[in-house]
Amino acid sequence: MTVNDVENYIRDVQRFSTKNTPEHTMEFLRRLGNPQEKFPVIHVAGSNGKGSVCAMLSSALINAGKKTGLFISPHLVTILERIEINGENCPEERFVEAFEEVKAVIDGMVSEGLPHPTFFEILFAMGMVVFAKENVDIAVLETGLGGRLDATNIVKKPLITVITSISLEHTEYLGDTLAKIAGEKAGIIKEGVPVVFDAKNNEVSDVIFAKALEKKAPNYPVYPGDIEVLPRRNGCVTFKFDLNNHNEPVVLPFYGEYQAENGAIAMQAAEILAEEGLLSREDIYEGFKKTKWPGRMQKLRDNVYVDGAHNPDGIRVLVESVKALKCKDVTLFFSMVKEKDYAHSISLLLSGINFSKIIITEIDGYRKLDADDIAECFKEVKDRVIIERDFDKAYDMALESAKDGTLICTGSLYLVGNILALEEKRNIDD
């Protein structure tokens, strides 16, 4: 069996499986020996920035010499990215081995009439099996959708819970107000476990404060006013965050200034870990400086940037980052998936950046959004819009259009993943 065989099986599950209850996930993991209980966990939820925070914390822990597992989603190029050990993708043989162990349990459950685990449940279970077999010292887990009912939320007693920026997303599942969505995200808060959270929105903060009080969880709000963004250092985002009288500049290897906010949240969480003796402040600063998190305002070439912003809040901070770069003659390469608020996102792009050319394409898969539907939202600048459904051709067209300017590629992590895979393939072919 190969990684492709495993991925094909897991993807096929999406055709017939439905969201299962936490009790189902607990039974699934119980039959695997509860691997998630064999190592301490940092649990991270949020609408935007949760992956970045996970990557920063993982990097700091690795710098401290801790064997660190990282479970994230979605992946950009290879499914192996979803399960990392010490910053490296899961080895293929370990990935396949974990799947075979998980598949044997699935077969037993299905034979007893229990529901088939979902795509995400399977990958989560595989990640926990891998981390247990690798004897990691600690694991950083990113939630999939929401928090309260997320498969990852079966972890009983994490070291810390973290909730990043919250916005209106997946409203059909999480609720149609920020307060309702915050309630779902706050579902990861556990009895007596410290919670670090983005406190810039009062509607969200009130919900998290209330849940923390109910759970007797020490709470650590992070306010925008506590963050000072400094001039870039060698092109990197630099900021100060006043924390226990330690106010040294923090350097992050990113181009998006919005990462300062994520960095402050990660700093607060890491400070709690430092107080527990799991790492030093030097590990935090050095680890953050080494963070690898592709597809988030990532510079591919001198004039090409990719960012996986996929909702209005993500697009809003992307616009600010592009403005900070003082780009001229900007071409947009764009696509989104169908359940996102693409009309609002496009409105924010058009009001914030004067694009000289807009190349619209489509992303393969069941979530594909038709290019004509996207283009309809660009009708006020339709003279600058080109539709090219063939992804490779569309990307080449965008590169050509921006050869004397700047190319911004955004709208979806799937778009970014396709670009990175194409760039990697062409580099290998060369």
C-alpha positions in Angstrom: 0.0 0.0 0.0 1.2 3.5 -0.8 0.5 7.0 0.4 -1.6 7.6 -2.7 -3.7 4.5 -1.9 -4.3 5.8 1.6 -5.3 9.2 0.3 -7.6 7.8 -2.3 -9.4 5.7 0.4 -9.7 8.6 2.8 -11.0 11.0 0.1 -13.5 8.5 -1.1 -14.9 8.5 2.5 -16.2 12.0 1.9 -18.8 10.6 -0.5 -20.7 8.6 2.1 -19.7 9.6 5.6 -21.4 12.2 7.7 -20.4 14.2 10.8 -20.2 11.9 13.8 -20.7 12.7 17.5 -17.8 13.2 19.9 -18.8 10.0 21.5 -18.2 8.2 18.2 -14.7 9.7 17.9 -14.0 8.7 21.6 -15.0 5.1 20.8 -12.9 5.1 17.7 -9.8 6.3 19.6 -10.6 4.0 22.6 -10.4 1.0 20.2 -7.0 2.3 19.1 -5.8 2.4 22.7 -6.4 6.1 23.3 -3.1 7.2 21.8 -4.0 10.9 22.3 -3.6 10.3 26.1 0.1 9.3 25.8 1.5 12.8 25.4 0.7 16.4 26.5 -1.3 18.5 24.1 -1.6 22.2 23.1 -5.1 22.7 21.5 -5.7 25.6 19.1 -9.0 26.8 17.6 -10.1 29.9 15.7 -11.2 31.2 12.3 -8.0 32.8 11.1 -4.4 32.4 12.3 -4.7 29.1 14.2 -2.4 27.3 11.8 0.2 30.1 12.1 0.0 30.0 15.9 0.4 26.2 15.9 3.5 26.5 13.6 5.1 29.1 15.9 4.6 27.1 19.1 5.8 24.0 17.4 9.0 25.7 16.2 9.7 27.1 19.7 9.2 23.7 21.3 11.5 22.1 18.7 14.1 24.7 19.5 13.8 23.7 23.1 14.8 20.2 22.2 11.3 18.7 22.6 10.2 16.1 20.1 7.1 17.8 18.8 4.1 16.5 16.9 2.0 19.0 14.8 -1.4 18.1 13.5 -2.9 20.7 11.0 -5.3 21.0 8.1 -5.7 21.4 5.3 -2.5 20.4 3.5 -1.1 22.4 0.6 0.9 19.9 -1.5 1.0 16.5 0.2 -1.3 14.9 2.7 1.8 14.1 4.8 1.9 17.7 5.8 -1.0 17.2 8.1 1.0 15.1 10.5 4.5 16.5 11.3 7.2 15.4 13.6 9.9 18.0 14.6 8.9 20.2 11.6 9.1 17.4 9.0 6.3 15.7 7.2 5.3 12.3 8.5 7.5 9.6 6.9 5.6 7.7 4.2 6.1 4.3 5.8 4.8 5.6 9.2 1.8 7.2 7.6 0.8 3.9 5.8 1.5 1.9 8.9 -0.8 4.2 11.0 -3.5 3.9 8.3 -3.4 0.1 8.3 -3.8 0.1 12.1 -6.7 2.6 11.9 -8.4 0.8 9.0 -8.5 -2.4 11.0 -10.4 -0.6 13.7 -12.7 1.0 11.2 -13.6 -2.3 9.7 -14.5 -3.7 13.1 -16.7 -0.7 13.9 -18.5 -0.8 10.6 -19.1 -4.6 10.9 -20.9 -3.9 14.2 -23.1 -1.3 12.6 -21.4 1.8 13.8 -21.0 4.8 11.5 -17.9 5.0 9.3 -15.4 7.6 10.6 -15.1 10.8 8.5 -12.2 12.0 6.4 -11.1 14.3 9.3 -11.6 11.7 12.0 -9.5 9.2 10.2 -6.6 11.6 9.7 -6.9 12.7 13.4 -6.7 9.1 14.6 -3.8 8.5 12.3 -2.0 11.5 13.7 -2.5 10.4 17.3 -1.3 6.9 16.4 1.8 8.3 14.7 2.6 10.7 17.7 2.2 7.8 20.2 4.5 5.5 18.2 7.1 8.3 17.8 7.0 9.0 21.5 6.6 12.7 21.0 7.2 14.9 24.1 4.3 17.2 23.2 1.8 17.7 20.3 0.2 20.8 19.0 -3.3 20.2 17.6 -5.2 22.5 15.3 -9.0 22.0 15.2 -10.7 21.3 12.0 -14.2 22.9 12.0 -15.4 24.7 15.1 -14.2 23.3 18.4 -17.0 22.0 20.7 -17.9 19.1 18.3 -14.5 18.8 16.6 -12.9 15.4 16.6 -9.8 16.9 18.2 -11.8 18.0 21.2 -11.8 14.5 22.7 -8.5 15.4 24.3 -9.5 15.6 28.0 -6.9 17.8 29.6 -4.6 19.8 27.3 -1.8 21.9 28.8 -3.2 25.0 27.2 -6.0 25.9 24.9 -5.7 28.8 22.4 -8.4 30.6 20.5 -7.3 32.9 17.7 -9.2 35.5 15.7 -12.9 34.6 15.1 -15.0 35.6 12.2 -18.2 34.6 10.5 -17.4 31.3 8.8 -19.2 28.0 8.3 -22.3 29.7 9.5 -24.5 26.7 8.5 -22.6 24.6 11.1 -21.4 27.1 13.7 -24.1 29.7 13.9 -24.9 33.0 12.2 -23.4 35.4 14.7 -19.9 36.0 16.1 -21.2 35.1 19.6 -22.6 31.8 18.4 -19.3 30.9 16.6 -17.3 32.0 19.6 -19.4 29.6 21.7 -18.5 26.7 19.4 -14.8 27.7 19.5 -14.8 28.1 23.2 -16.0 24.5 23.5 -12.3 23.5 23.6 -11.8 25.3 27.0 -11.3 22.6 29.7 -11.7 22.7 33.5 -8.8 24.5 35.1 -6.8 24.6 31.8 -5.3 28.1 30.9 -6.9 29.6 27.8 -5.1 32.3 25.6 -7.3 34.2 23.2 -7.7 37.0 20.8 -9.6 39.7 22.6 -10.0 42.4 20.0 -13.8 41.8 19.6 -16.0 42.4 22.7 -18.8 40.2 21.4 -16.3 37.3 21.1 -14.4 38.1 24.3 -17.5 38.1 26.4 -18.4 34.6 25.4 -14.8 33.3 26.0 -14.6 35.1 29.4 -17.9 33.5 30.4 -16.8 30.0 29.4 -13.4 30.4 31.1 -15.2 31.5 34.3 -17.6 28.5 34.1 -14.6 26.1 33.7 -12.4 27.9 36.3 -9.9 28.2 33.5 -7.2 30.9 33.9 -7.7 33.3 31.0 -5.1 35.3 29.1 -6.7 37.8 26.7 -4.4 39.4 24.0 -5.5 42.9 23.0 -4.3 44.7 19.8 -3.2 47.7 22.0 -0.6 45.5 23.6 1.1 44.8 20.2 3.5 47.3 18.6 4.5 46.6 15.0 8.0 47.7 14.3 9.9 48.4 11.1 10.7 45.2 9.2 14.0 43.5 9.8 15.4 42.0 6.6 11.9 41.9 5.2 10.5 40.1 8.2 7.6 41.1 10.4 8.9 42.5 13.7 6.8 43.4 16.8 6.9 44.0 20.5 4.4 42.5 23.0 4.7 43.6 26.6 4.8 40.3 28.5 5.8 40.0 32.2 8.3 42.9 31.7 9.9 41.2 28.7 9.5 43.5 25.7 12.3 42.5 23.3 11.5 42.7 19.6 10.1 39.4 18.2 11.0 38.6 14.6 8.8 36.4 12.4 9.9 35.2 8.9 6.7 36.4 7.2 5.7 39.3 5.0 2.1 39.7 6.3 1.9 42.2 9.1 -1.1 40.4 10.4 1.2 37.8 11.7 2.2 40.1 14.6 -1.2 39.5 16.1 -0.8 35.8 15.7 2.7 36.1 17.1 1.5 37.8 20.2 -1.1 35.1 20.9 1.6 32.5 20.4 4.0 34.4 22.7 1.4 34.5 25.5 0.9 30.7 25.1 4.6 30.1 25.0 5.1 32.2 28.2 2.8 29.8 30.0 4.9 26.9 28.8 8.1 28.7 29.9 6.6 29.1 33.4 6.1 25.3 33.4 9.7 24.8 32.5 9.1 23.4 29.0 11.1 25.9 27.2 13.1 29.2 27.7 12.4 32.7 26.5 15.4 32.3 24.2 13.7 29.2 22.7 10.6 31.3 22.1 12.5 34.1 20.3 14.7 31.8 18.3 12.0 29.3 17.6 9.6 31.9 16.3 12.3 33.3 14.0 12.7 29.9 12.4 9.0 29.2 11.9 8.0 27.6 8.6 4.4 28.1 7.5 4.1 28.2 3.8 1.2 29.8 1.9 0.6 32.7 4.2 1.8 35.9 2.5 4.7 33.7 1.2 7.1 35.3 -1.2 7.7 32.8 -4.1 9.7 35.2 -6.3 10.7 38.8 -6.1 7.3 39.9 -7.4 5.0 36.9 -6.5 3.2 36.4 -3.2 0.7 33.7 -2.3 -1.7 33.9 0.7 -4.4 31.4 1.7 -6.9 34.1 2.8 -10.3 32.5 2.4 -12.8 34.6 4.2 -13.5 38.4 4.6 -11.3 38.8 7.8 -8.4 37.0 6.1 -8.8 39.1 3.0 -9.0 42.3 5.0 -5.6 41.7 6.7 -4.2 40.6 3.3 -5.1 43.9 1.8 -3.3 45.7 4.6 -0.2 43.6 4.1 -0.2 44.3 0.3 -0.6 48.1 1.1 2.4 47.9 3.5 4.5 46.4 0.7 3.7 49.5 -1.5 3.2 47.3 -4.5 2.6 48.8 -7.9 0.9 47.4 -11.0 -0.7 44.6 -9.1 -2.2 41.5 -10.8 -4.6 39.3 -8.9 -4.7 35.6 -9.4 -7.9 34.4 -7.7 -10.3 31.5 -6.9 -12.4 30.4 -3.9 -14.4 27.4 -2.9 -18.2 27.5 -3.0 -19.2 27.7 0.7 -17.1 30.8 1.4 -18.4 34.4 1.4 -16.7 35.1 -1.9 -18.9 38.2 -2.7 -17.8 40.0 0.5 -14.2 38.9 0.1 -14.1 40.2 -3.5 -15.7 43.5 -2.4 -12.9 44.0 0.2 -10.2 43.3 -2.4 -11.6 45.7 -4.9 -12.1 48.5 -2.3 -8.6 48.1 -1.0 -6.4 47.4 -4.0 -6.4 48.9 -7.5 -5.6 45.7 -9.6 -4.4 46.3 -13.1 -5.4 42.7 -14.1 -7.5 40.0 -12.5 -7.1 36.3 -13.6 -9.8 34.0 -12.4 -9.5 30.3 -12.4 -11.1 27.2 -10.8 -9.9 24.7 -8.2 -10.7 21.0 -8.9 -12.8 19.1 -6.4 -16.3 18.9 -5.1 -16.0 22.3 -3.5 -15.2 24.0 -6.8 -16.7 27.4 -7.4 -17.6 28.2 -11.1 -15.4 30.9 -12.5 -18.4 32.7 -14.0 -19.9 33.0 -10.5 -16.7 34.5 -9.3 -16.4 36.9 -12.2 -19.9 38.2 -11.6 -18.6 39.7 -8.4 -15.9 41.5 -10.4 -18.3 43.0 -12.8 -17.5 46.6 -11.9 -14.0 46.0 -13.2 -14.9 43.5 -15.9 -12.6 45.1 -18.5 -9.7 43.9 -16.4 -10.9 40.4 -15.8 -9.8 37.3 -17.6 -11.3 33.8 -17.0 -9.1 30.8 -17.6 -10.4 27.5 -16.1 -7.3 25.6 -16.9 -5.2 26.1 -13.8 -1.7 25.8 -15.3 -2.6 28.2 -18.2 -4.2 30.7 -15.8 -1.1 30.8 -13.6 1.2 31.3 -16.5 -1.1 34.1 -17.7 -0.9 35.7 -14.3 2.9 35.5 -14.2 3.1 37.1 -17.6 0.7 39.8 -16.7 2.8 40.7 -13.6 6.3 40.4 -15.1 6.8 44.1 -14.6 4.7 44.5 -11.5 3.5 42.3 -8.6 1.4 39.2 -8.5 -0.9 38.5 -5.5 -2.4 35.0 -5.5 -5.2 34.5 -2.9 -8.7 33.3 -2.2 -8.1 29.8 -1.0 -5.5 27.5 0.6 -6.3 25.1 -2.2 -5.3 27.7 -4.8 -2.1 28.2 -2.9 -1.5 24.5 -2.7 -2.0 24.1 -6.4 0.5 26.9 -7.1 3.1 25.4 -4.8 2.7 21.9 -6.3 3.0 23.4 -9.8 6.1 25.4 -8.9 7.7 22.3 -7.3 6.9 20.1 -10.3 8.4 22.6 -12.7 11.6 23.0 -10.5 12.0 19.2 -10.6 11.4 19.1 -14.3 14.0 21.8 -14.8 
